[in-house]
Amino acid sequence: MWKVWWLIIKKLILFLTLSSVLLFCSGCESERIDINSETKNQCKQILDYLSSNDSEGLKDLFCKTVSSESDFDNQLSEALEFFGGSVVSYDIRSTGANERIVDGKQSEIHISPHICDIKTDKDKTYSIRYYSYLINVEEPDFQGLSELSIECEDGQIFVASIDSIFRRSFISIFP
C-alpha cells in the first residue's frame, strides 16, 4: 500500500514541478523583444528600401525627431541617389545593443549594427552603420533610426543623424 502512495506522491511532485517551470518560463518571455531578430529584420528593411529606392519606407524607419525636419524628404532622396543599385549580398558583422528594464519590462533598447561588404548589382561596395531605438518609453519621438551612415568604397560617406547637443537633425554627404 505504501508503494502506491509513494508512486502517487512522486507523480504529484513531478506534476507540480513541471507546472511551475512551465508557468515561470512562459510568463516573462512572451512580452520581450528578441533584439537579435529585430536587428536583423531592421537591417534587411534598410537594405530593401535602399535597393528599391523606396524613400517612404526608409523614412518610416527613422524616428519622428529626424523625419519631421523640413528638408528631410529632399535629403533622403539624395541618400537614395548616393546608394547605387540593388543589394546582392551583405554581412552583418557586429551589433552593439543596450537594454534597460524597468519593473520587469523593456523600457529602452538601442542598437548600433554595422552592415559590411554590401555588394550591389552596379558593382559598388558599401558599408552601413546606424543607431536605432527599438523601444524608448521615456522619449517615444526618438524610437526608430536616429543615425544612418552609408560609406561607399571610394570613401564618400552619407550621414543622417541627430546632433544631440542642439536636438537638430542634419544630413550631409562628405567627399
N, C-alpha and C positions, 0 to 999 in steps of 0.2 A: 504494500500500500504506500509506503513512504517513497518508493521508487516512482510511482505515478505522480505523487505530489511534487517530488523533486523535478521531474520532467516538465510539469506544468509551470513551476516557478522559473525554471531555466528559459522556457519559451516566452513567458511573460516578461522577464528581464531583457531578453533579446528583442522582443517587440517594442518595448518602451525605449530601449537604447536606439534602435533603428529609427523609430518615430521622432525622437528628439534630434538626432543627427539630421534627418531629412528636413524637419521644420527649421532648424537652425541654419542650415546651408541654403535653403531656398528663400528665406526671408530677406536677406540683405542683397543678394546678387541681382535680383530682378530689376532694381531701380538704378543700378550702376551703369555708367557708360564705359564700354570697352575702349580704352584710349588707343590701343594699337590698331584696332579695326577701324575706328573713326578717323584716325590719322591717315591710314592707307586709303580710305574712301575719299577723304578731302584732297589728298594728293592726286588721286585719279580724276576727281572732278576738275581740279585746276588744269591738269593736262588736257582733259577732254574739251574744256571750254577754250583753251588756247588753240588747240588743234582745229576746232570748228569755227573759230573767230566769233564765238558767242559772247558778246560784251554784256548782255543782260544776265546770263548765267554766271559769268565771272563777277559781275557787280554784286549779285545776290550773296556771294561768299564773303564779301567784305562787311565789316561792322558798320553800323549806321553813322558813326562819327566820321569815318573816312568817306563812305559812299554818298554822304549828304553834302559834301563840298561842291561848290558851284561849278567848278571846271572838271570834276571827276570823270564825267562821261567822255569828254574830249581826250583827256589824258589816258583813259582806259583804252580808247581807240588806238592811241599811239602805242600802247603796250602790245596790243594785238598785232599791229603792223611790225613791231620790233621782233616778235616771235614768228619766225618763218616756217611754215609747213605743218604737216600733221605728225604727231609723235609716233615713232616706230618702236622705240624701246627706251627704257629708263630704269634707274636703280635708286631705291630709297635706302641710303646708306646710314643715316643717323636720324634719330628722332628724339629730341630733347622734350621732356614733358614734366610738368609740375602740377600737383593736385592738392587742393585744400578741402578738407572735410570738416563740416560744422554740424554738430548734433547728428552724426552718423550719415549725413548726406553730402554728396559732392557739391560744393558751392563755387568752386573755381577750378577750371582745368585749362592750362595753356600749354600749347605745343609749339615746337620750333623745328620742323623737319628740314632735311636737306635732300633734295632730289637731284641726283647726279647722272651724268652721262645720258642726258636726254637727247636722243638722236631723232631727227625728223626726216621726212621723205625729200626734203630740199638739201640734204647733206649738210645740215647745220647741227652743231652740238651745243647744248645749253646746260646750265645748272641753275636750280631754283632753290632759294631759301625763303621761308616765310614764317611768320609768327601769327598765331591764331588762338583765340579763346574759344574753346568748345562750350564752356559754361562760364558765366560771370554773373553771379547773382547780385553782387553789390553794384555793378555798373553794367547793366544789360546792353547799353549802347555800344559797348566795346566787344560784345560777343560776335565772333567772326574774325576774318583776317584783318589785322591791323598793320601788317607789313608784308610786302612781297618784293623780292629781289630776283631778277632774271639776269643771268650773266651769259653772254654769248662767248663762243670760243675765241673770237677776235678781240676780246677784252671789253667790249661795250657792256654797260650794265644799265638795266632799267630798275628803278626803285619807286615803290609806292609805300608810304608809311605815315605814321603819326609822329609828329615832333612832340614828345611827351612834355617838354617844358611849356610850350605855348598851346598845347592841345589843338594844333593845326595839322592838317594833312598836307603832304607835299608829294608830288610825283615828278620825277625827272629822269632824263637819260644822260648818262655820263659817257664821254668818248673814251 
